[in-house]
Amino acid sequence: MFLRITRPASFDGPHGRNRTATHGMTPSQSSTLSAAPRAHAQRYHFLVPVWGLEYVDRFIETGLPSQLAPGNLPSLPAQHCLYQIFTRTNDLPRLQGAKSFQRLQSLVTVVVTVIDEMDLSQPYNAMTACYEQGIRAGRGVDTAFVFLTPDSIWSDGTFATMDRLQRAGKRAVVVTGLRMREELAVDALRCRYFRRDDQSLAVPPRDLVAHCLDNLHPLSVAHLCDDAGNHSLGHYYYRVGATGLLARCVHIHPLMVRPAVAEQPMETTLDHEYVRRSCPDFNDVHVVTDSDELFCVEFSKSTLHANMISVEPIGDRSVEHFLYWWTNAFHREYFRRTVRIHSVEIDEAAWALAQRQSDAFVDRMLRRLFTSPKWDGLQEMRVIYSSRLELQSPRFLRRTYHRIRRLTRRTLGMTYRGLAALLPITHTTRRLRKDVDLLASHCLTLNDRIARLESALAEIRTAQGAGRRQDVGNDGQPVIEPPSKGANLAA
C-alpha cells in the first residue's frame, strides 16, 4: 500500500463537468459502465473531504478509527480498495502524523488530493465538488463509490454488510443516521471502545444506538414528533420508550453507490438527485431499515445547525410544501419505509403505537401532496426535464410528446375554468365602474354648488362690513352725529 498526493490541474466547480472521453473508450461507451454488469464492482473508491484543524482532529481521532474497526475496512479486499482524501496543504502534516492515518496506509491505497484552489466558503458545496471530482477520477472502471464524512462514527460491521449487499446485486445502500452531541459523548465512546494496538474504534450497532439516544443533538431532538408536529423538516422521529426510535425520513445518506449510468452530475447535495440518476431502478437500491444491519451517527457541537430548528411546531402545510419542492420519487419511497433504530431486542407490541402514528402521518402527507391541484402539472414538467438521459430514445420522444399534450390540455382546461370564474367578477366590476362614474359626477356637481355658496357668503360678509364702517375725524376720533329731534320724539 502506498500514499500518493495529487494536485488537480484545474477545478471545474461544484457543478462543472469534464466531458473528456475515458481513455480507451468512446463517449458513448463510457456513458454505461458495462453492457453485461459484473456480479460485483471491480473496486471500492472511498471519498472523504476534510479540511480545517477541528475537522481533521475529529477525523483522525474518531471518524477514521471507526472505519478501522475489524468489520469495516479490514474486512474488504485491500487490493480492490482506493481511499481518497480531499484536504488542504496546511492540514497535511497533522493528517500524515496521525497513527490512525498510518494504519490506514497499511491497509489500502491512499490518495490525498490537495484542494487549496477550491472555494471552501460554502462547506456543503465544497463537499459536493470533492465527491464529483472523485467520481470523475473513477471513469471507465466499474466502481462502487463510498461517500464518507469526517465527523461520522460507523458501527463495527458496516462495511462488511455493505460489501455483502453490493455482491448480492445492490447498486446503492442508503442509511439513516442520527446526530449526537459532541460534548462528553465522543470522549466516553473513545474511553470504552478505542484500541491503541490497531487504532480502531469498534462499536457494536446497539451500543452506538444506546450512546446516541442518551446524547441526542438538539437538531435530532427537533425531529421528534408529538401531537403538534415536530420542529425541523426532512426527518420525523417517534420515540419508543428509552431504547428505540422509529424514523420516517425523506433525505437519507447514500453510503455506497455503484452507478448503473455513469457521468451523472450531483448539481445539489449528495442525497438529492445523484442516487436516482445513477441508479434509475429503485429495486437496485437497498434502504437500511434496521440499525442492527448497520448504523452511523454524526457528532457535532450542540450549537451547530441551530438555524434549522423552528421555534413553533411545523404543521402539515409546511411538510407538504417541503415534499412538493424538495423530493423526487426515490425520496418518497424512502418516506414510506419504516426505519427502526434500537438498542435492545424489538418488542412488536411496544413499537405498534409509533408504527400507527407514523403510518397515519405519512399517508396523510402523501394524500395531501398527490391531491394538490398544483401537483400534476409540476410533476409532468419535472419528468420531462429530468429525463435527459433518454433523449436519443424514440420511446422517450413519444412519451414526451404525449406528456406535453396532456399538460397542454390540462393547462388550457385550467385557463378556461379560470376565465369562466372571472366572467361574473368582470360583469360586477363593470356595474361597479358605472356606479363609481355616476357618483363622481354627483360629487363634481356638489363641489360646484358648494363653491357658489361660498362665493355668495363672501359677498354677504363684505356688504355687512361696509355698513358697519364709521367716519373718523382729523383728530383720529370717531365722529358722532347728534340725534335729530324726530328721533328723540320717537324714542
C-alpha positions in Angstrom: 0.0 0.0 0.0 1.2 3.5 -0.7 0.4 7.1 -0.4 0.0 9.5 -3.4 -0.6 13.2 -3.1 -2.2 14.8 -6.1 -2.9 18.4 -7.1 -5.6 18.9 -9.7 -4.6 21.0 -12.7 -7.9 22.8 -12.7 -11.1 22.8 -10.8 -14.5 22.9 -12.6 -16.5 24.0 -9.6 -19.4 22.2 -7.8 -21.5 21.9 -11.0 -18.7 21.7 -13.6 -18.2 18.5 -15.6 -15.3 17.4 -17.6 -16.6 15.8 -20.7 -13.4 14.4 -22.0 -13.9 10.7 -23.0 -12.4 8.0 -20.9 -9.1 6.7 -22.1 -9.5 3.8 -24.4 -13.3 4.3 -24.6 -15.6 6.4 -26.8 -18.0 8.8 -25.0 -21.0 6.5 -25.9 -19.2 3.5 -24.3 -18.2 5.4 -21.2 -21.8 6.5 -20.5 -22.7 3.0 -19.4 -20.3 1.1 -17.1 -20.7 -2.2 -18.9 -23.2 -3.9 -21.2 -23.2 -7.0 -19.1 -22.9 -5.9 -15.4 -20.4 -7.8 -13.3 -21.7 -9.6 -10.2 -19.7 -7.1 -8.1 -17.7 -3.9 -8.6 -14.1 -4.0 -9.6 -13.1 -1.7 -6.8 -14.3 0.4 -3.9 -13.4 4.1 -4.1 -13.7 5.8 -0.7 -14.2 9.6 -0.8 -13.6 11.8 2.3 -13.5 15.6 2.2 -11.9 17.0 5.3 -10.2 20.4 6.0 -9.6 22.6 8.9 -7.9 21.6 12.2 -11.1 21.0 14.0 -12.5 18.5 11.5 -9.1 16.9 10.8 -8.9 16.1 14.5 -12.4 14.7 14.5 -11.5 12.5 11.5 -8.2 11.1 12.8 -9.3 10.7 16.4 -12.8 9.3 16.0 -14.2 9.1 12.4 -11.3 7.2 10.8 -10.7 4.8 13.8 -14.4 3.7 13.5 -13.7 2.8 9.8 -10.6 0.8 11.0 -12.8 -1.5 13.1 -12.4 -5.2 12.2 -15.8 -5.3 10.4 -15.1 -2.3 8.3 -12.1 -1.5 6.2 -10.0 -4.6 7.3 -12.9 -6.8 6.1 -12.7 -5.6 2.5 -10.3 -6.9 -0.2 -7.4 -4.5 0.2 -6.2 -4.8 -3.5 -9.7 -3.6 -4.7 -9.9 -0.5 -2.4 -8.8 3.1 -3.1 -9.1 5.6 -0.3 -9.1 9.3 -1.4 -8.9 12.2 1.0 -9.5 15.8 -0.1 -7.7 18.4 2.1 -5.6 21.5 2.2 -1.8 21.7 2.2 -1.8 23.2 5.7 -3.6 20.2 7.1 -1.3 17.6 5.6 1.3 17.5 8.5 -1.4 16.9 11.1 -3.1 14.3 8.9 0.1 12.4 8.0 1.4 12.4 11.5 -1.6 10.6 13.0 -1.3 7.0 13.9 -4.7 6.2 12.6 -3.7 7.6 9.2 -0.6 5.4 9.2 -2.7 2.4 10.0 -5.0 3.3 7.0 -1.9 3.4 4.7 -1.0 -0.1 5.8 -4.4 -1.4 4.8 -5.4 0.2 1.5 -4.0 2.5 -1.2 -4.4 6.1 -0.1 -4.6 9.2 -2.3 -4.6 12.7 -0.9 -5.8 15.4 -3.2 -4.9 19.0 -2.3 -7.9 21.4 -2.7 -6.1 24.7 -2.0 -7.7 26.4 -5.0 -11.2 25.3 -4.2 -13.8 27.7 -2.7 -14.4 26.4 0.8 -16.7 29.3 1.9 -19.8 27.0 1.4 -18.8 23.7 3.0 -21.6 21.6 1.6 -21.0 22.9 -2.0 -17.3 22.2 -1.5 -18.0 18.6 -0.3 -20.2 18.1 -3.4 -17.4 19.3 -5.6 -14.9 16.9 -3.9 -17.3 14.0 -4.4 -17.8 14.9 -8.1 -14.0 15.2 -8.6 -13.6 11.7 -7.1 -16.4 10.3 -9.3 -14.7 11.7 -12.4 -11.5 10.1 -11.4 -13.2 6.7 -11.5 -14.4 6.9 -15.1 -14.0 3.7 -17.1 -13.9 1.4 -14.2 -16.8 -0.5 -12.6 -16.5 1.3 -9.3 -18.6 1.4 -6.1 -18.2 4.8 -4.6 -18.3 5.1 -0.8 -19.2 8.6 0.4 -17.9 9.4 3.9 -17.7 12.5 6.1 -15.0 13.2 8.7 -17.4 13.6 11.6 -19.2 10.3 11.4 -18.9 7.1 13.5 -19.8 3.9 11.8 -20.7 0.8 13.7 -18.5 -2.2 13.5 -19.5 -4.4 10.6 -20.9 -1.6 8.4 -18.6 -2.0 5.5 -18.8 -5.8 5.6 -22.6 -5.5 5.3 -22.2 -3.0 2.5 -19.9 -5.4 0.7 -22.4 -8.3 1.1 -25.2 -6.2 -0.3 -23.1 -5.0 -3.2 -22.1 -8.5 -4.1 -25.7 -9.5 -3.9 -26.5 -7.1 -6.7 -27.5 -3.9 -4.9 -26.1 -0.8 -6.6 -26.8 1.7 -3.8 -27.0 1.4 0.0 -28.7 4.3 1.8 -28.7 4.7 5.6 -30.5 6.9 8.1 -28.1 8.4 10.6 -28.7 10.3 13.8 -26.8 13.3 15.1 -25.4 13.4 18.6 -23.8 16.0 20.8 -20.0 16.0 20.7 -19.5 17.3 24.2 -18.6 14.4 26.5 -20.3 11.8 24.3 -17.4 11.2 22.0 -14.8 11.0 24.8 -17.0 8.4 26.5 -17.1 6.3 23.4 -13.3 6.5 22.9 -12.6 5.6 26.6 -14.7 2.4 26.3 -14.1 1.2 22.7 -10.8 2.6 21.4 -8.0 0.2 20.9 -4.5 1.5 20.6 -2.9 -1.6 19.0 -4.8 -1.2 15.7 -6.1 2.4 16.2 -9.7 1.2 15.8 -12.9 2.3 17.4 -15.1 -0.9 17.2 -18.6 0.0 18.5 -21.4 -2.6 18.1 -24.5 -1.2 16.5 -26.7 -1.4 19.6 -24.1 0.1 21.8 -23.7 3.0 19.3 -27.5 3.5 19.3 -27.8 3.5 23.1 -25.0 6.0 23.4 -26.6 8.3 20.7 -30.1 8.1 22.2 -28.6 9.3 25.5 -26.9 12.2 23.9 -29.2 13.4 21.1 -28.2 16.6 19.3 -30.7 19.4 19.5 -31.4 19.0 15.8 -32.3 15.4 16.3 -34.5 16.3 19.2 -36.2 18.8 16.9 -37.1 16.0 14.6 -39.1 14.2 17.3 -42.8 14.3 16.6 -45.6 14.9 19.1 -49.3 15.8 18.7 -48.4 19.3 17.4 -45.8 18.1 14.9 -42.0 18.4 15.1 -39.6 21.4 14.7 -37.5 20.5 11.7 -38.2 19.2 8.2 -37.0 16.2 6.4 -36.8 13.6 9.2 -39.6 12.6 11.5 -38.8 10.6 14.7 -41.1 8.7 17.1 -39.8 7.6 20.4 -40.3 4.0 21.6 -39.5 4.1 25.2 -35.9 5.0 26.1 -34.3 2.4 23.9 -35.8 2.9 20.5 -36.6 5.4 17.8 -38.8 4.9 14.7 -37.8 7.2 11.8 -39.6 8.2 8.7 -37.1 10.1 6.5 -37.0 11.9 3.2 -33.3 12.6 2.6 -31.1 9.6 3.5 -27.3 9.4 3.2 -26.1 7.2 0.3 -23.3 5.3 1.8 -22.4 3.4 -1.4 -23.4 4.0 -5.0 -22.3 1.8 -7.9 -23.6 3.8 -10.8 -25.6 2.0 -13.5 -25.5 5.2 -15.5 -22.1 7.0 -15.4 -21.2 10.6 -15.6 -24.2 11.9 -13.6 -23.8 15.3 -12.0 -24.8 15.9 -8.5 -25.9 19.6 -9.1 -27.0 19.9 -5.4 -26.2 17.9 -2.3 -25.3 14.2 -2.4 -28.6 13.0 -1.0 -30.8 14.9 -3.5 -30.7 13.6 -7.2 -27.5 11.6 -7.5 -28.8 8.2 -6.5 -31.9 8.4 -8.7 -29.9 9.5 -11.8 -27.1 7.0 -11.3 -29.4 4.0 -10.4 -32.7 4.6 -12.1 -34.2 1.3 -11.0 -35.3 1.6 -7.3 -35.0 -2.2 -7.0 -31.2 -1.7 -7.1 -31.3 0.5 -4.0 -31.2 -1.0 -0.5 -32.7 1.1 2.2 -31.4 0.1 5.7 -34.5 -0.2 7.8 -32.9 -1.8 10.9 -30.0 -0.4 12.9 -28.8 -3.9 13.6 -27.8 -4.2 10.0 -25.6 -1.1 10.0 -25.7 2.2 11.8 -23.9 5.6 11.8 -24.0 8.8 13.8 -22.7 12.2 13.1 -21.3 14.1 16.1 -21.1 17.9 16.4 -21.3 20.7 18.8 -24.7 21.4 20.3 -24.9 24.9 18.7 -24.4 23.6 15.1 -27.5 23.9 12.8 -29.4 25.9 15.4 -30.9 27.9 12.5 -32.6 24.8 11.1 -34.8 24.4 14.2 -38.2 26.1 14.2 -39.5 27.7 17.4 -43.1 26.8 16.6 -44.2 23.3 15.6 -44.2 22.7 11.9 -47.6 22.0 10.5 -48.9 19.8 7.7 -48.9 22.7 5.2 -45.1 23.2 5.6 -44.4 19.5 5.3 -46.5 19.4 2.1 -44.6 22.3 0.7 -41.3 20.6 1.5 -42.4 17.4 -0.1 -43.6 19.3 -3.2 -40.4 21.2 -3.8 -37.6 19.1 -2.4 -38.4 15.5 -3.1 -38.3 13.1 -6.0 -39.8 9.6 -6.5 -36.9 8.0 -4.6 -37.3 10.3 -1.6 -41.0 9.5 -1.4 -40.1 5.8 -1.4 -37.7 6.4 1.5 -40.5 8.3 3.3 -42.7 5.2 3.0 -40.1 3.0 4.6 -40.1 2.5 8.4 -36.6 2.7 9.9 -36.2 1.1 13.3 -33.3 2.3 15.5 -33.0 0.3 18.7 -30.5 -0.7 21.4 -32.4 -3.8 22.6 -34.5 -6.5 21.0 -37.6 -5.3 19.3 -40.9 -5.8 21.1 -43.6 -5.5 18.4 -46.2 -4.5 21.0 -44.1 -1.6 22.2 -43.5 -0.4 18.6 -47.1 -0.7 17.5 -48.2 2.7 18.6 -45.3 4.5 17.0 -45.9 2.5 13.8 -49.5 3.5 13.6 -48.8 7.2 14.3 -46.0 7.3 11.7 -48.2 5.4 9.1 -51.0 7.9 9.6 -48.7 10.8 9.3 -47.1 9.5 6.1 -50.4 8.6 4.5 -51.9 12.0 5.3 -49.0 13.9 3.9 -48.7 11.9 0.7 -52.5 12.2 0.2 -52.3 15.9 0.6 -49.4 16.1 -1.8 -50.9 13.9 -4.6 -54.3 15.5 -4.4 -53.0 19.1 -4.5 -54.2 20.9 -7.7 -50.6 22.1 -8.4 -49.1 18.6 -8.3 -49.9 17.1 -11.7 -48.5 20.0 -13.8 -45.3 20.4 -11.9 -44.6 16.6 -11.9 -45.1 16.4 -15.7 -42.6 19.2 -16.2 -40.2 17.6 -13.8 -40.3 14.3 -15.6 -39.8 16.0 -19.0 -36.8 18.0 -17.9 -35.2 15.3 -15.7 -35.3 12.6 -18.3 -32.3 13.9 -20.3 -30.7 10.6 -20.1 -33.1 9.1 -22.7 -33.0 12.0 -25.2 -31.9 9.6 -28.0 -34.7 7.1 -27.4 -37.8 7.2 -29.8 -39.8 5.8 -26.9 -38.8 8.8 -24.8 -39.8 11.2 -27.6 -43.2 9.6 -28.0 -43.7 9.6 -24.2 -42.6 13.3 -24.0 -45.0 14.2 -26.8 -48.0 12.7 -25.0 -46.9 14.2 -21.7 -46.7 17.7 -23.3 -50.1 17.1 -24.9 -51.7 16.1 -21.6 -50.0 19.0 -19.9 -51.2 21.5 -22.6 -54.8 20.2 -22.3 -54.7 20.4 -18.6 -53.3 23.9 -18.7 -55.9 25.0 -21.2 -58.6 23.5 -19.1 -57.4 25.3 -16.0 -57.2 28.5 -18.0 -60.8 28.1 -19.3 -62.1 27.3 -15.9 -60.3 30.3 -14.5 -61.7 32.6 -17.2 -65.2 31.2 -16.6 -64.8 32.0 -12.9 -63.7 35.5 -13.8 -66.7 36.4 -16.0 -69.1 37.1 -13.2 -66.5 39.2 -11.5 -66.0 41.1 -14.7 -69.7 41.9 -15.0 -69.8 43.0 -11.4 -66.8 45.2 -12.0 -68.4 46.9 -14.9 -71.5 47.7 -12.9 -69.4 49.0 -10.1 -67.5 51.2 -12.5 -70.7 52.8 -13.8 -71.8 53.4 -10.2 -68.5 55.0 -9.4 -68.7 57.2 -12.5 -72.2 58.4 -11.6 -71.1 59.0 -8.0 -68.1 61.0 -9.3 -70.4 63.2 -11.4 -72.6 63.9 -8.4 -69.6 64.8 -6.4 -68.5 67.3 -9.1 -71.9 68.9 -9.1 -71.9 69.2 -5.3 -68.4 70.7 -5.4 -69.7 73.4 -7.9 -72.7 74.2 -5.7 -70.5 74.4 -2.6 -68.2 76.9 -4.5 -71.2 79.0 -5.5 -72.5 79.1 -1.9 -69.0 80.1 -0.6 -68.9 82.9 -3.1 -72.3 84.2 -2.1 -71.4 84.1 1.6 -68.3 86.1 0.9 -70.3 88.8 -0.9 -72.7 89.0 2.1 -69.9 89.3 4.6 -68.3 92.1 2.5 -71.6 94.1 2.4 -72.2 93.7 6.1 -68.6 95.0 6.8 -69.2 98.1 4.7 -72.5 99.0 6.5 -70.8 99.0 9.9 -67.8 101.3 8.9 -67.6 104.6 10.9 -66.2 108.0 9.8 -63.1 109.2 11.6 -62.2 112.9 12.2 -58.9 114.8 11.8 -58.0 114.0 15.4 -58.5 110.3 14.9 -61.6 110.1 17.0 -64.8 108.8 15.5 -67.4 111.4 14.5 -70.7 111.0 16.3 -73.7 112.7 14.7 -76.2 114.2 17.2 -79.6 112.6 17.0 -82.4 114.5 15.4 -85.5 115.9 17.2 -87.7 113.4 15.4 -85.5 110.6 16.6 -85.8 111.9 20.3 -89.6 112.1 20.0 -89.7 108.6 18.5 -87.5 107.4 21.4 
